[in-house]
């Protein structure tokens, strides 16, 4: 999905475009402008609440299974490393070995592949930002995009450095989410947990001797496979991203020893101590209600969003003009934004006061080109009998092809 979406288009426009430089966004064929920024704010708030809710219930399941940093590291770079350098023991042996031909070939191959993958990922992200057609022009006419090429190479270098050396330190040092877990987690949160009731006191296993202590045989397999280098038996820690590698290692050992699996498992502290199943708490219910409300508000705002948006302001510095037949006029400027990919004819109708009229400056009708903005001026003329205040409220309706689009309010 990540690598094919930039090539998908609807009516010649990208399926998804996140052009932060030109402040132009397209999501599934629908264009969003800076005027729709409030939708982005609500979407981000809803997303943050969603992450908080999941953290309260399921711990750091986002970090272990959905975060792009983890996915790229575990599913791409680390698998390439295992393919070239071997398993963890072989990698340690290779690191300790002198610089011979085998080591040079493996290092050159691995780093070359890492660089190519980093360039591929960064170019893919660039396609989401500037569109695939602009990205193609980057390489067809490289001389016209020197700054763009420089940015791609610098960011690719950062990717290469992160996935070659920095790795899990991103979660520990850079990402703030891990540090928030101490606030969000409680005794009812599901997380990767060690069953200390069953496992303690721990101790080595001895053949032909009845075991009178806990099930943990102190094999340290959980510690060896942990990417964060922590001992899960000491409880939940900042470095734990819920990758469950320790669960797999422990279950494998339990199987070999003909002991029940699940010494390390997904469970809550409350569930382990009291041997109870997961239950919904008041905090989980409260977060869920807030999330539903936010999602409802966002959906409503998205549904009532107009394809055409207009701003009408009285021209600053201009006085009113008195006209024959006891009429008065004000000059206004307008901006009309067409958020669609179709050329739209637009009409403005003065609703209140109904006795007034609109007189265009230099044109009789407005047509706004696709995905663009139209500007101009017009006069609003009112009979003096309708002017009862220093600022008389005006209501203007915006129509396109006979279809109502939005209300506009201004003053005379």
C-alpha positions as CSV (number, residue, x, y, z in Angstrom):
1,X,0.0,0.0,0.0
2,X,2.8,2.4,1.0
3,X,4.7,2.0,-2.2
4,X,1.9,1.8,-4.7
5,X,-0.5,4.5,-3.5
6,X,1.5,7.4,-5.0
7,X,1.0,5.9,-8.5
8,X,-2.8,5.8,-8.1
9,X,-4.7,8.8,-9.4
10,X,-8.4,9.9,-9.8
11,X,-9.2,12.1,-12.8
12,X,-5.5,12.9,-13.2
13,X,-5.0,13.9,-9.5
14,X,-3.1,11.8,-6.9
15,X,-5.2,9.6,-4.6
16,X,-3.2,11.0,-1.6
17,X,-1.2,14.2,-1.7
18,X,0.2,15.9,1.4
19,X,1.9,19.0,-0.1
20,X,2.8,21.0,3.0
21,X,4.9,23.4,1.0
22,X,2.0,24.6,-1.2
23,X,-0.5,23.9,1.6
24,X,-2.5,21.6,-0.7
25,X,-3.8,18.2,0.5
26,X,-5.7,15.6,-1.4
27,X,-7.2,12.6,0.5
28,X,-8.9,9.9,-1.6
29,X,-9.7,12.3,-4.4
30,X,-11.0,15.2,-2.2
31,X,-8.9,18.4,-2.1
32,X,-8.3,20.2,1.2
33,X,-7.1,23.8,1.4
34,X,-5.6,25.8,4.3
35,X,-9.1,27.0,5.1
36,X,-9.8,23.4,6.1
37,X,-7.1,23.4,8.7
38,X,-9.6,23.0,11.5
39,X,-10.4,19.6,10.1
40,X,-6.8,18.6,10.4
41,X,-6.7,19.8,14.0
42,X,-9.8,17.7,14.9
43,X,-8.3,14.7,13.1
44,X,-5.1,15.0,15.0
45,X,-6.9,15.4,18.4
46,X,-9.0,12.3,17.5
47,X,-5.9,10.3,16.5
48,X,-4.1,11.3,19.8
49,X,-7.1,10.2,21.8
50,X,-7.2,7.0,19.9
51,X,-3.6,6.3,20.8
52,X,-4.2,7.2,24.4
53,X,-7.2,4.9,24.6
54,X,-5.3,2.0,23.1
55,X,-2.4,2.7,25.4
56,X,-4.6,2.6,28.5
57,X,-6.2,-0.7,27.4
58,X,-3.4,-2.5,25.4
59,X,-0.2,-0.8,26.5
60,X,2.3,0.1,23.9
61,X,0.8,-2.1,21.2
62,X,1.3,0.9,18.8
63,X,5.0,0.9,19.4
64,X,5.5,-2.8,18.8
65,X,3.1,-3.4,15.9
66,X,2.0,-0.2,14.1
67,X,4.8,2.4,14.5
68,X,6.6,3.0,11.1
69,X,10.0,3.0,13.0
70,X,9.4,-0.5,14.3
71,X,7.9,-1.8,11.1
72,X,10.8,-0.6,8.9
73,X,13.4,-1.8,11.4
74,X,12.0,-5.3,12.1
75,X,10.3,-6.1,8.8
76,X,12.9,-4.5,6.4
77,X,16.3,-3.6,7.7
78,X,16.8,-6.3,10.3
79,X,15.6,-9.0,8.0
80,X,18.1,-7.8,5.4
81,X,20.8,-7.9,8.1
82,X,19.9,-11.4,9.1
83,X,19.9,-12.4,5.4
84,X,23.4,-11.0,4.8
85,X,25.2,-11.3,8.3
86,X,23.3,-14.2,9.8
87,X,21.6,-14.6,13.2
88,X,22.6,-12.6,16.3
89,X,25.4,-15.0,17.3
90,X,26.9,-14.8,13.7
91,X,26.6,-11.1,13.7
92,X,28.5,-10.8,17.0
93,X,31.2,-13.1,15.7
94,X,31.4,-11.1,12.5
95,X,31.8,-7.8,14.5
96,X,34.7,-9.3,16.5
97,X,36.4,-10.8,13.4
98,X,39.3,-8.9,11.7
99,X,38.7,-7.1,8.4
100,X,39.1,-9.9,6.0
101,X,37.6,-10.4,2.5
102,X,34.4,-12.0,3.8
103,X,33.7,-9.2,6.3
104,X,34.4,-6.5,3.7
105,X,32.0,-8.1,1.2
106,X,29.2,-8.5,3.8
107,X,29.6,-5.0,5.1
108,X,29.7,-3.5,1.6
109,X,26.7,-5.5,0.5
110,X,24.6,-4.7,3.7
111,X,25.3,-1.0,3.7
112,X,24.7,-0.8,-0.1
113,X,21.3,-2.4,0.3
114,X,20.5,-0.2,3.3
115,X,21.3,2.9,1.3
116,X,19.2,1.8,-1.6
117,X,16.3,0.9,0.7
118,X,16.6,4.3,2.5
119,X,16.6,6.1,-0.9
120,X,13.5,4.1,-1.9
121,X,11.6,4.9,1.3
122,X,12.5,8.6,1.2
123,X,11.5,9.0,-2.5
124,X,8.2,7.3,-1.7
125,X,7.5,9.8,1.1
126,X,8.5,12.6,-1.3
127,X,6.0,11.3,-3.8
128,X,3.3,11.7,-1.2
129,X,4.4,15.3,-0.6
130,X,5.1,16.6,-4.1
131,X,3.3,14.0,-6.2
132,X,4.8,11.2,-8.3
133,X,4.8,13.4,-11.5
134,X,6.9,16.1,-9.8
135,X,9.2,13.4,-8.5
136,X,9.7,12.0,-12.0
137,X,10.7,15.5,-13.1
138,X,13.3,15.6,-10.3
139,X,15.2,12.8,-12.2
140,X,14.3,13.8,-15.8
141,X,15.5,17.4,-15.2
142,X,17.8,17.2,-12.1
143,X,19.3,20.7,-12.8
144,X,15.9,22.3,-12.0
145,X,15.6,20.6,-8.6
146,X,19.0,20.9,-6.9
147,X,17.5,21.8,-3.5
148,X,15.0,19.0,-3.7
149,X,17.7,16.4,-4.5
150,X,19.8,17.7,-1.6
151,X,16.9,17.3,0.8
152,X,16.2,13.7,-0.4
153,X,19.9,12.7,0.0
154,X,20.2,14.3,3.5
155,X,17.0,12.7,4.7
156,X,18.1,9.3,3.2
157,X,21.3,9.7,5.1
158,X,19.4,10.2,8.3
159,X,17.3,7.1,7.6
160,X,20.5,5.1,6.9
161,X,22.0,6.3,10.2
162,X,18.9,5.5,12.2
163,X,18.5,2.0,10.9
164,X,22.2,1.2,10.8
165,X,23.2,2.4,14.3
166,X,20.6,4.4,16.2
167,X,17.8,1.9,15.9
168,X,15.9,1.3,19.2
169,X,17.4,4.5,20.7
170,X,14.8,6.4,18.7
171,X,12.1,4.9,20.9
172,X,14.1,5.6,24.1
173,X,15.6,9.0,23.4
174,X,13.7,10.7,20.6
175,X,10.1,9.6,20.7
176,X,8.1,11.2,23.6
177,X,5.4,8.6,23.5
178,X,7.4,6.1,25.5
179,X,7.8,8.6,28.3
180,X,4.1,9.2,28.4
181,X,3.3,5.5,29.1
182,X,4.1,6.0,32.8
183,X,1.2,8.4,33.0
184,X,-1.2,6.4,30.8
185,X,-0.6,2.8,32.1
186,X,-2.2,1.5,35.2
187,X,-2.6,-1.9,36.9
188,X,-5.5,-2.8,34.5
189,X,-3.5,-2.2,31.3
190,X,-2.7,-5.2,29.2
191,X,1.0,-5.3,28.5
192,X,3.8,-7.8,28.1
193,X,4.1,-9.1,31.6
194,X,6.0,-11.6,33.6
195,X,3.9,-13.8,35.9
196,X,5.9,-13.3,39.1
197,X,3.3,-15.3,41.1
198,X,4.1,-18.4,39.0
199,X,7.7,-17.8,38.2
200,X,9.2,-16.8,41.5
201,X,11.4,-17.7,43.2
202,X,13.4,-18.4,40.0
203,X,16.3,-20.8,39.7
204,X,18.2,-23.2,37.4
205,X,16.6,-26.5,36.5
206,X,18.3,-29.7,37.7
207,X,17.8,-33.2,36.2
208,X,16.3,-35.9,38.3
209,X,15.4,-33.4,41.0
210,X,11.9,-32.4,41.9
211,X,11.3,-28.7,41.4
212,X,10.1,-26.9,44.5
213,X,10.6,-23.3,43.3
214,X,9.0,-21.1,40.6
215,X,8.7,-22.0,36.9
216,X,11.3,-19.4,35.8
217,X,14.5,-21.4,35.1
218,X,16.6,-18.2,34.8
219,X,17.7,-19.1,31.2
220,X,17.9,-15.4,30.3
221,X,16.4,-16.1,26.9
222,X,13.9,-13.2,27.4
223,X,16.8,-10.9,28.0
224,X,18.9,-12.0,25.1
225,X,16.1,-11.5,22.5
226,X,14.9,-8.1,23.8
227,X,15.8,-5.3,21.4
228,X,15.8,-2.9,24.3
229,X,18.1,-5.0,26.4
230,X,15.8,-5.1,29.4
231,X,14.8,-7.9,31.8
232,X,11.0,-8.1,31.6
233,X,11.0,-10.0,34.9
234,X,11.7,-6.7,36.6
235,X,8.4,-5.3,35.4
236,X,7.3,-2.9,32.7
237,X,10.0,-0.4,31.7
238,X,10.5,2.5,29.4
239,X,12.5,0.5,26.9
240,X,9.7,-2.1,26.4
241,X,7.8,-1.6,23.1
242,X,5.6,-4.7,23.5
243,X,7.3,-6.5,20.5
244,X,6.6,-9.9,22.3
245,X,10.0,-11.3,21.4
246,X,10.4,-12.3,25.1
247,X,7.0,-14.2,25.0
248,X,8.2,-16.3,22.0
249,X,11.5,-17.1,23.6
250,X,10.0,-18.0,27.0
251,X,7.3,-20.1,25.4
252,X,9.9,-22.0,23.4
253,X,11.8,-22.8,26.5
254,X,8.7,-23.9,28.4
255,X,7.8,-26.3,25.6
256,X,11.3,-27.9,25.7
257,X,10.9,-28.3,29.4
258,X,7.4,-29.7,29.2
259,X,6.1,-26.8,31.3
260,X,3.0,-24.7,30.7
261,X,3.5,-21.8,28.4
262,X,2.5,-18.2,29.3
263,X,5.0,-17.4,32.0
264,X,5.5,-14.2,30.0
265,X,2.3,-13.1,28.3
266,X,-0.1,-10.3,27.5
267,X,-1.8,-9.6,30.8
268,X,-2.3,-6.8,33.3
269,X,-0.6,-6.5,36.7
270,X,-4.1,-6.8,38.4
271,X,-4.9,-9.9,36.3
272,X,-1.6,-11.7,37.3
273,X,-1.8,-11.0,41.0
274,X,-5.5,-11.7,41.3
275,X,-5.8,-14.3,38.5
276,X,-8.7,-12.4,36.9
277,X,-9.5,-11.6,33.4
278,X,-9.4,-8.1,31.8
279,X,-12.2,-5.8,32.7
280,X,-13.3,-2.3,31.6
281,X,-12.6,0.5,34.1
282,X,-14.2,3.9,34.5
283,X,-11.2,5.5,32.8
284,X,-11.4,3.3,29.8
285,X,-15.1,4.0,29.4
286,X,-14.5,7.8,29.8
287,X,-11.8,7.8,27.1
288,X,-14.0,5.8,24.8
289,X,-16.9,8.2,25.2
290,X,-14.6,11.2,24.5
291,X,-13.2,9.4,21.4
292,X,-16.7,8.7,20.1
293,X,-17.7,12.3,20.6
294,X,-14.6,13.6,18.8
295,X,-15.1,11.1,15.9
296,X,-18.7,12.3,15.6
297,X,-17.7,15.9,15.5
298,X,-15.0,15.3,12.9
299,X,-17.4,13.3,10.8
300,X,-20.0,16.0,11.0
301,X,-17.5,18.7,10.0
302,X,-16.4,16.6,7.1
303,X,-19.9,16.0,6.0
304,X,-21.0,19.7,6.1
305,X,-17.7,20.9,4.4
306,X,-18.6,22.9,1.3
307,X,-16.8,22.5,-2.0
308,X,-16.8,26.2,-2.5
309,X,-15.8,28.7,0.2
310,X,-16.2,32.5,-0.1
311,X,-15.0,35.5,1.8
312,X,-16.6,38.9,1.3
313,X,-15.2,42.0,2.9
314,X,-16.0,45.7,2.5
315,X,-13.1,47.4,0.8
316,X,-11.0,49.1,3.4
317,X,-10.5,52.9,3.1
318,X,-13.5,53.4,0.8
319,X,-16.4,55.6,1.9
320,X,-20.0,54.8,0.9
321,X,-21.4,56.5,-2.3
322,X,-24.8,58.2,-2.5
323,X,-26.7,57.4,-5.6
324,X,-29.9,58.8,-7.2
325,X,-33.3,57.6,-6.1
326,X,-32.2,57.7,-2.4
327,X,-29.8,54.7,-2.7
328,X,-26.4,54.1,-1.2
329,X,-23.6,51.7,-2.3
330,X,-20.6,50.1,-0.7
331,X,-17.7,48.5,-2.5
332,X,-16.7,44.9,-1.6
333,X,-13.9,42.6,-2.4
334,X,-14.5,38.8,-2.6
335,X,-12.4,35.7,-2.6
336,X,-14.0,32.4,-3.8
337,X,-12.1,29.2,-3.4
338,X,-13.0,26.2,-5.6
339,X,-11.9,23.1,-3.7
340,X,-13.0,20.7,-6.4
341,X,-11.3,19.5,-9.7
342,X,-14.1,21.0,-11.8
343,X,-14.6,24.5,-13.2
344,X,-17.6,25.9,-11.3
345,X,-19.9,28.9,-12.2
346,X,-20.7,30.8,-9.0
347,X,-23.6,33.2,-8.2
348,X,-24.0,35.5,-5.2
349,X,-27.5,36.4,-4.1
350,X,-28.3,39.2,-1.5
351,X,-30.8,37.7,0.9
352,X,-31.0,40.4,3.6
353,X,-32.0,43.1,3.1
354,X,-34.1,41.7,0.3
355,X,-34.5,45.1,-1.4
356,X,-30.8,45.5,-2.1
357,X,-28.9,44.4,-5.2
358,X,-25.5,43.4,-6.3
359,X,-23.7,45.2,-9.1
360,X,-20.5,43.6,-10.5
361,X,-17.4,45.5,-11.4
362,X,-16.3,44.5,-14.9
363,X,-18.2,41.2,-15.1
364,X,-21.7,39.8,-15.0
365,X,-20.8,36.3,-13.7
366,X,-18.1,34.5,-11.9
367,X,-16.5,31.2,-12.9
368,X,-13.9,29.7,-10.6
369,X,-11.3,27.4,-12.2
370,X,-10.7,24.0,-10.7
371,X,-8.6,23.8,-7.6
372,X,-8.0,27.6,-7.6
373,X,-9.1,30.9,-6.2
374,X,-11.1,33.8,-7.9
375,X,-10.9,37.4,-6.7
376,X,-12.8,40.5,-7.7
377,X,-15.0,43.4,-6.6
378,X,-18.7,44.3,-6.6
379,X,-21.0,46.9,-5.3
380,X,-24.0,46.3,-2.9
381,X,-26.7,48.9,-3.3
382,X,-29.3,49.5,-0.7
383,X,-32.2,52.0,-0.4
384,X,-31.7,54.5,2.4
385,X,-34.9,53.2,4.0
386,X,-33.1,49.9,4.7
387,X,-30.1,51.5,6.5
388,X,-31.1,51.8,10.1
389,X,-27.7,51.2,11.8
390,X,-24.1,52.4,11.4
391,X,-23.3,48.9,10.3
392,X,-26.2,47.1,8.7
393,X,-25.9,43.3,8.7
394,X,-25.9,41.7,5.3
395,X,-26.6,38.0,4.4
396,X,-25.4,36.7,1.0
397,X,-26.0,33.1,-0.3
398,X,-23.5,31.4,-2.5
399,X,-24.8,29.1,-5.3
400,X,-23.2,27.0,-8.0
401,X,-25.2,25.6,-10.8
402,X,-28.3,26.4,-8.9
403,X,-27.1,24.5,-5.8
404,X,-26.8,26.2,-2.5
405,X,-23.2,26.2,-1.2
406,X,-22.8,28.4,1.9
407,X,-24.0,31.5,3.7
408,X,-21.8,34.7,3.8
409,X,-22.2,37.4,6.4
410,X,-20.8,40.9,6.2
411,X,-21.9,44.5,7.0
412,X,-22.9,47.6,5.1
